[in-house]
Amino acid sequence: MVPTAGVLASRVRTAAEAAWISALRGRAYDLTWLVKPGSVRSALLTGMLVVQPVPTVAEVLVWIAYAIPLSLYGPWPRRTRSHPRAAAVVAS
């Protein structure tokens, strides 16, 4: 789920670089202290979570808008169906 959010955020970055998106292109925050180029940590964060060292506001919004609802949906309990015969026994 979360890597997909990163891929969507990456597509927003590509669209902004192609000048298809002009809004929310400001820098959201700076993660260069965490994602140092050439480190193993950088490879894991950028490869698995698709986290950019300096994301734009649009990327962060897309990442959050996708990741939070799906992170809540995944562990949400499913409704279980009762067996029709068991429901008939309970009804009688």
C-alpha positions as CSV (number, residue, x, y, z in Angstrom):
1,M,0.0,0.0,0.0
2,V,2.6,2.5,1.0
3,P,4.9,1.9,-1.9
4,T,2.0,2.6,-4.2
5,A,1.5,5.9,-2.5
6,G,5.2,6.7,-3.2
7,V,4.8,5.8,-6.8
8,L,1.8,8.1,-7.1
9,A,3.9,10.9,-5.4
10,S,6.7,10.2,-7.9
11,R,4.3,10.6,-10.8
12,V,3.2,14.0,-9.3
13,R,6.9,15.0,-9.3
14,T,7.2,13.9,-12.9
15,A,4.1,15.9,-13.9
16,A,5.4,19.0,-12.1
17,E,8.8,18.7,-13.8
18,A,6.9,18.4,-17.1
19,A,5.0,21.6,-16.2
20,W,1.6,19.8,-16.2
21,I,1.1,20.7,-12.5
22,S,2.0,24.2,-11.4
23,A,0.4,24.4,-8.0
24,L,1.9,23.2,-4.8
25,R,5.4,22.9,-6.1
26,G,7.0,24.4,-3.0
27,R,9.4,22.3,-0.9
28,A,7.5,20.5,1.9
29,Y,10.4,19.5,4.1
30,D,14.0,18.4,3.9
31,L,15.0,14.8,4.5
32,T,18.5,14.9,3.2
33,W,19.8,14.2,6.7
34,L,17.9,10.9,6.6
35,V,18.1,10.0,2.9
36,K,21.9,10.5,2.2
37,P,22.7,9.5,-1.4
38,G,24.7,6.4,-1.7
39,S,23.8,4.9,1.7
40,V,22.0,1.7,2.4
41,R,19.3,3.6,4.2
42,S,18.8,5.8,1.2
43,A,18.5,2.8,-1.0
44,L,15.9,1.2,1.3
45,L,13.8,4.3,1.8
46,T,13.8,5.4,-1.9
47,G,13.5,1.9,-3.2
48,M,10.8,0.4,-0.9
49,L,8.8,3.5,0.2
50,V,9.7,5.7,-2.8
51,V,10.5,8.6,-0.3
52,Q,12.2,11.6,-1.9
53,P,14.8,13.6,0.0
54,V,13.1,16.9,-0.7
55,P,9.5,16.3,-1.6
56,T,7.1,19.0,-2.8
57,V,3.8,19.9,-1.1
58,A,1.9,18.2,-3.9
59,E,3.8,14.9,-3.5
60,V,3.2,14.9,0.3
61,L,-0.5,15.5,-0.1
62,V,-0.9,12.8,-2.7
63,W,1.2,10.4,-0.5
64,I,-1.0,11.1,2.5
65,A,-4.3,11.1,0.6
66,Y,-3.5,7.6,-0.7
67,A,-1.6,6.0,2.2
68,I,-3.8,6.9,5.2
69,P,-7.1,5.6,3.9
70,L,-5.5,2.4,2.6
71,S,-3.6,1.8,5.8
72,L,-6.8,2.0,7.7
73,Y,-8.7,-0.2,5.2
74,G,-6.1,-3.0,5.4
75,P,-6.6,-4.0,9.0
76,W,-10.3,-3.1,9.1
77,P,-12.3,-6.2,10.3
78,R,-14.4,-7.9,7.8
79,R,-18.0,-8.9,8.4
80,T,-18.4,-12.6,8.5
81,R,-21.4,-14.3,7.0
82,S,-23.2,-16.8,9.1
83,H,-23.9,-20.1,7.5
84,P,-27.5,-20.3,6.2
85,R,-28.3,-23.5,8.2
86,A,-27.0,-21.9,11.4
87,A,-29.2,-18.9,10.8
88,A,-32.2,-21.2,10.3
89,V,-31.5,-23.0,13.5
90,V,-31.2,-19.7,15.5
91,A,-34.5,-18.4,13.9
92,S,-36.5,-21.5,14.9
